[in-house]
Amino acid sequence: MQQAFREAILAFEEGEIPVGAVVVCQNQIIARARNQTECLTDVTAHAEILAITAASAYLGSKYLDECTLYVTLEPCVMCAGALSWAQLGRLVYAAAEAKRGFMRFGKGLLHPKTQVEFGLMGEASGQLLKDFFKQKRI
């Protein structure tokens, strides 16, 4: 999660909503990404989507069933759908997202075999998001 948090800090510094993600397979980071919706002018350029694409390219497979995605914010419904199609093995997210997080609709949005954990570095990730939006309001 620390590596995902580093990606979130980079996103913050680039003026993007500070969300970072890494994909781990066999104890090795195979993909890292951060939100890039502003720089790519693409509403789908969420950290999770970019990490899925990079991990799939690395593995040469569209399935990530033996992988863990660490992400600093609870994925949205769009990202949860993509994680489901990728058949992600495990999802670990830091901060909850009460308004747009997939858990508003339940774990059923993910693949049935995906394990979910949350809260790891939740306070730090949540504070980074608060600081970002506070800075935007000034």
TORLUM-15418 format. One record per residue: residue number from 1; residue in three letters; x, y, z of N, C-alpha, C in turn. Coordinates in steps of 0.001 Angstrom, whole numbers, plus 500000, padded with zeros to 6 digits. Atoms other than C-alpha are relative to their C-alpha. Layout:
# TORLUM-15418
> NUM_ALA_X_Y_Z_X_Y_Z_X_Y_Z .
...
***
This chain:
# TORLUM-15418
> 1_MET_500828_498805_500000_500000_500000_500000_500871_501258_500000 .
> 2_GLN_499104_498841_499995_502931_502313_500586_500364_500435_498579 .
> 3_GLN_499691_499661_501392_503797_502128_496881_498795_500648_499309 .
> 4_ALA_501210_499376_500551_500204_502930_495943_499861_501428_500533 .
> 5_PHE_500067_498665_499401_500327_505878_498351_500996_500948_499326 .
> 6_ARG_499012_499173_500734_503479_507137_496588_499426_500460_498666 .
> 7_GLU_500642_499632_501268_501557_507072_493315_498939_501077_500238 .
> 8_ALA_501020_499001_499674_498739_509038_494982_500637_501366_500239 .
> 9_ILE_499288_498735_499770_501237_511687_496104_500421_500614_498666 .
> 10_LEU_499634_499497_501327_502508_511980_492521_498783_500591_499291 .
> 11_ALA_501229_499481_500599_498923_512417_491334_499652_501361_500611 .
> 12_PHE_500258_498748_499294_498414_515143_493961_500878_501107_499426 .
> 13_GLU_499043_499014_500501_501535_516951_492741_499717_500399_498552 .
> 14_GLU_500337_499731_501397_500265_516737_489154_498621_500649_499847 .
> 15_GLY_501319_499388_500055_496891_518251_490070_498869_499024_499721 .
> 16_GLU_501015_501044_500183_495036_514961_489736_499426_499623_501364 .
> 17_ILE_500537_500531_498748_492712_513537_492371_500976_498921_500466 .
> 18_PRO_498912_500869_499550_495268_511693_494526_499586_498571_500341 .
> 19_VAL_500261_501429_499844_494535_508032_493985_501124_499263_499294 .
> 20_GLY_498933_500810_500567_497303_505527_493416_499683_498524_500133 .
> 21_ALA_500260_501438_499996_497316_501824_492657_501240_499240_499565 .
> 22_VAL_498975_500933_500466_499750_498947_492310_499374_498610_499923 .
> 23_VAL_500412_501394_500127_499215_495386_491155_501199_499141_500354 .
> 24_VAL_498950_500911_499544_501229_492662_492855_499644_498581_499572 .
> 25_CYS_500169_501401_500390_501706_489160_491483_501252_499255_500434 .
> 26_GLN_498888_500805_499485_503899_486550_493162_501021_500881_500732 .
> 27_ASN_499187_499113_499154_505223_489161_495622_500838_501013_499228 .
> 28_GLN_499278_499028_500818_506361_491475_492816_499006_501012_499436 .
> 29_ILE_500843_498984_500622_504877_494788_491702_500158_499882_498493 .
> 30_ILE_499958_500135_501456_503962_494287_488062_499373_501191_499291 .
> 31_ALA_500607_498809_500597_502035_497524_487519_499791_501039_501072 .
> 32_ARG_500287_498883_499098_501681_500933_489098_499346_501088_499168 .
> 33_ALA_500725_498953_500718_499384_503782_488190_499421_500998_500994 .
> 34_ARG_500675_498965_499220_497754_506952_489424_498949_500628_499112 .
> 35_ASN_501027_499327_500787_494733_508939_488369_500644_500910_498967 .
> 36_GLN_499503_499147_501073_495343_510682_485054_498854_500560_499169 .
> 37_THR_501161_499525_500752_491897_511927_484103_500201_501398_499416 .
> 38_GLU_499767_498633_500484_493061_515538_483759_501025_500016_498868 .
> 39_CYS_498933_499921_501015_496299_515011_481821_499637_499239_498731 .
> 40_LEU_500413_500753_501182_494725_512458_479464_498651_500460_499447 .
> 41_THR_501347_499540_500358_491373_514297_479270_499099_498791_499742 .
> 42_ASP_500705_501275_500131_489743_510925_479866_499391_499635_501349 .
> 43_VAL_500664_500292_498723_487160_510297_482570_500192_498558_500456 .
> 44_THR_499780_501395_499611_488013_506586_482521_501430_499736_500457 .
> 45_ALA_498586_500192_499660_491714_507133_483345_500221_499973_501510 .
> 46_HIS_499839_500198_498560_491318_506073_486965_501221_499125_500241 .
> 47_ALA_498802_500770_499654_494325_504560_488727_499773_498501_499823 .
> 48_GLU_500285_501433_500087_492660_501141_488879_499965_499526_498553 .
> 49_ILE_500124_500378_501410_491842_501046_485158_501385_499956_499356 .
> 50_LEU_498652_499946_500571_495372_502091_484198_500878_498872_500542 .
> 51_ALA_499234_501095_499401_496851_499531_486611_499583_498654_499406 .
> 52_ILE_500486_501237_500629_494668_496745_485168_500618_499845_498617 .
> 53_THR_499455_500041_501362_495801_497624_481644_501484_499652_500016 .
> 54_ALA_498556_500253_499920_499483_497677_482629_500292_498570_500472 .
> 55_ALA_499783_501358_499480_499253_494426_484606_499649_498954_498944 .
> 56_SER_500397_500944_501051_497423_492646_481786_501049_499942_498897 .
> 57_ALA_498948_499960_501017_500063_493793_479304_501245_499268_500492 .
> 58_TYR_498825_500660_499419_502837_492607_481624_499841_498478_499978 .
> 59_LEU_500250_501446_499911_501248_489177_482104_499645_499369_498657 .
> 60_GLY_500485_500545_501261_499973_488828_478548_498691_499269_500176 .
> 61_SER_501274_500642_499678_496590_487927_479988_499003_501047_500470 .
> 62_LYS_501019_499071_499518_493317_489712_480582_499520_499648_501404 .
> 63_TYR_500426_500435_498682_492827_487787_483813_501081_500246_501044 .
> 64_LEU_499088_499677_498900_494392_488901_487081_499628_499204_501252 .
> 65_ASP_500507_500821_498894_493118_486054_489247_501059_499633_501035 .
> 66_GLU_498932_500294_499038_496503_485528_490894_500665_501281_500494 .
> 67_CYS_499432_498691_499664_497052_489232_491547_499221_500686_501123 .
> 68_THR_500605_499124_499000_496360_491726_494314_500127_501432_499513 .
> 69_LEU_499982_498565_500298_495413_495329_493580_499944_500746_501323 .
> 70_TYR_499996_499090_498863_496356_497834_496273_499646_501370_499454 .
> 71_VAL_500430_498689_500481_494556_501151_495814_499648_500872_501202 .
> 72_THR_500138_499110_498847_494376_504195_498073_498573_500456_500266 .
> 73_LEU_501404_499625_499814_490633_504785_497597_499113_498877_499496 .
> 74_GLU_500974_501007_500418_487694_502417_497365_499621_500220_498540 .
> 75_PRO_500339_499838_501412_487069_501775_493662_498542_500414_499777 .
> 76_CYS_501354_499620_500400_484049_503301_491965_499333_498803_499301 .
> 77_VAL_500744_501078_500663_481407_501197_490224_500658_499623_498668 .
> 78_MET_499339_500288_501278_483178_501529_486844_501231_499125_500221 .
> 79_CYS_498775_500757_499724_486456_500281_488302_499681_498611_500556 .
> 80_ALA_500400_501309_499467_484726_497488_490225_499566_499079_498863 .
> 81_GLY_500393_500796_501168_483197_496319_486947_501208_499493_499237 .
> 82_ALA_498781_500411_500694_486602_496272_485286_500754_498943_500805 .
> 83_LEU_499339_500994_499145_488059_494388_488259_499283_498653_499928 .
> 84_SER_500770_501230_500139_485264_491861_487928_500343_499292_498698 .
> 85_TRP_499663_500598_501295_485963_491297_484223_501419_499444_500010 .
> 86_ALA_498617_500478_499900_489679_490908_485065_500127_498826_500963 .
> 87_GLN_500025_501094_499023_488711_488332_487706_501115_500156_501037 .
> 88_LEU_498959_499697_499017_491009_490018_490231_499924_499047_501190 .
> 89_GLY_499947_500927_498870_492149_487662_492980_499740_500664_501336 .
> 90_ARG_500112_499337_498696_492355_490185_495808_500048_501510_499804 .
> 91_LEU_500057_498538_500007_491501_493847_496321_500240_500500_501410 .
> 92_VAL_499737_499364_498712_492961_495904_499154_499908_501498_499764 .
> 93_TYR_500100_498552_500152_491814_499518_499422_500142_500687_501347 .
> 94_ALA_499686_499255_498777_492759_502190_501939_498768_500730_500532 .
> 95_ALA_501089_499148_499521_490076_504868_502327_498678_499612_499346 .
> 96_ALA_501347_500246_500532_486347_504288_501938_499531_501231_499229 .
> 97_GLU_500579_498920_500795_484405_506375_499405_498485_499898_500132 .
> 98_ALA_501427_500110_499654_480913_506950_500810_499068_500366_498851 .
> 99_LYS_500896_499523_501063_479477_508753_497768_500027_499142_498743 .
> 100_ARG_499892_500680_501293_480810_506807_494786_500673_498644_500057 .
> 101_GLY_499339_501291_499865_482444_503673_496161_499071_498841_499649 .
> 102_PHE_500797_501148_500445_481310_500306_494856_499262_499312_501137 .
> 103_MET_500645_500695_498884_480426_499036_498339_498618_500546_500338 .
> 104_ARG_501387_499519_499859_477325_501227_498283_499033_498987_499401 .
> 105_PHE_500827_500972_500711_476026_498502_495977_500349_498567_500382 .
> 106_GLY_499642_501316_499497_477819_495581_497612_501134_499332_499244 .
> 107_LYS_498863_500739_500539_480679_493209_496971_499625_499219_498745 .
> 108_GLY_500468_500738_501175_478557_491514_494301_500407_500621_498676 .
> 109_LEU_499514_499381_501235_479917_493998_491755_501337_499414_499563 .
> 110_LEU_498715_500616_500310_483260_492183_491941_499802_498542_499592 .
> 111_HIS_500038_501422_500317_484077_488700_490705_499753_499237_501305 .
> 112_PRO_500329_500728_498772_482720_486133_493202_501209_499489_500791 .
> 113_LYS_498825_500530_499311_486217_484842_494021_500939_501091_500512 .
> 114_THR_499119_498921_499558_487765_488277_494655_499886_500196_501507 .
> 115_GLN_499940_499723_498572_488851_488692_498271_500152_501507_500182 .
> 116_VAL_499958_498554_499775_488392_492204_499692_500472_500294_501416 .
> 117_GLU_499541_499487_498714_490261_493950_502494_500039_501517_499883 .
> 118_PHE_499967_498540_500060_490178_497615_503440_500503_500578_501312 .
> 119_GLY_499581_499281_498805_491493_500183_505874_501499_500187_500127 .
> 120_LEU_498549_499887_499928_495236_499681_505382_500428_501370_499473 .
> 121_MET_499609_498619_500303_496651_503258_505402_498783_500876_499657 .
> 122_GLY_501230_499266_500269_493072_504515_505335_500039_501444_500453 .
> 123_GLU_499944_498618_499493_493727_507584_507485_500895_500877_499142 .
> 124_ALA_499059_499207_500811_496743_508773_505480_499425_500275_498612 .
> 125_SER_500581_499828_501333_494977_508217_502147_498814_500955_500040 .
> 126_GLY_501144_499096_499841_491821_509939_503369_500440_501427_500227 .
> 127_GLN_499495_498653_499738_493810_512904_504650_500577_500631_498732 .
> 128_LEU_499448_499486_501252_495626_513273_501322_498876_500497_499085 .
> 129_LEU_501161_499584_500800_492262_513446_499554_499386_501281_500558 .
> 130_LYS_500547_498792_499380_490939_516006_502052_500875_501209_499718 .
> 131_ASP_499061_498905_500270_494057_518134_501615_499901_500458_498551 .
> 132_PHE_500119_499668_501424_493699_517983_497836_498769_500871_499740 .
> 133_PHE_501236_499263_500275_490088_519155_497813_499960_501326_500761 .
> 134_LYS_499894_498740_499269_490774_521778_500476_500821_501008_499195 .
> 135_GLN_499145_499152_500821_493552_523175_498268_499248_500486_498746 .
> 136_LYS_500760_499623_501209_491196_523207_495247_498970_501094_500308 .
> 137_ARG_501026_499023_499616_488635_525307_497175_500575_501379_500299 .
> 138_ILE_499379_498717_499630_491126_528047_498058_500132_500908_498803 .
***
